[in-house]
């Protein structure tokens, strides 16, 4: 049980649960049958566990070097061999369950997970660090639609919104650890841009994603936008603009990072609220 607990804490449980909940919400919004919804949720959850554990396994030497607390692999609470076995087992489970939902779902999920593992394996230290997030999150809405009885890819605007969401998540997620990352040679795109610029880029990405959902779900007709869509859009934009303005006026703090993540969650909710258009 101690090993399982350590592996769970190594899996980045917060993001793993949030992404899984988003997949569940998207599946519900397009009316998936209960068993398809259950398989989609299990597949995404297992895939996220594989990404999180493999990330900490690869980063264990760096985490030891900077003395990061709360990292079971860096502290030796659980061994690297156990972590790699768990990561590959979760990956295999994610792909096996995806295969039950069809070869299209399997291919899309394999692509998204491959992109995420590529980030862990080295892209995080390059100017292309944002690319895996754009690709994986861009593909993400299609995992729900490809799990349907009549599988199909999500519309283009959903890909754009997902890519924008991924960009914001990446830029925001790494900002609190920029100093530690620099000490261990991790210099992705946000590191090269700097804290202030990265925060503003994340805010602008969220606004772009909110526009894509607003207009895409309405078929490009502003007059066809529902009051609920306008409400979600307005809140996302207000939070994102407020964060960007604060960033320009003062040094970025964790509070500002949390505001960006709040806007990201609101954008995800806006996407979920367009279930009918997403399925169409």
ABEGO torsion letter per residue (X at the ends): XAAAAAAAAAAGAAAAAAAAAAAAAAAAAAGBBAAAAAAAAAAAAAAAAAAAAAAAAAAAAAAAAAGBBGBAAAAGABBAAAAAAAAAAAAAAAAAAAAAAEAAAAAAAAAAAAAAAAAAAGAAABAAAAAAAAAAAAAAAAAAAAABABBBBBBAAAAAAAAAAAAAAAAAAAAAAAAAAAAAGBBBAAAAAEAAAAAAAAAAAAAAAAAAAAAAAAGGBAAABBAAAAAAAAAAAAAAAAAAAAAAABBBBAAAAAAAAAAAAAAAAAAAAAAAAAAX
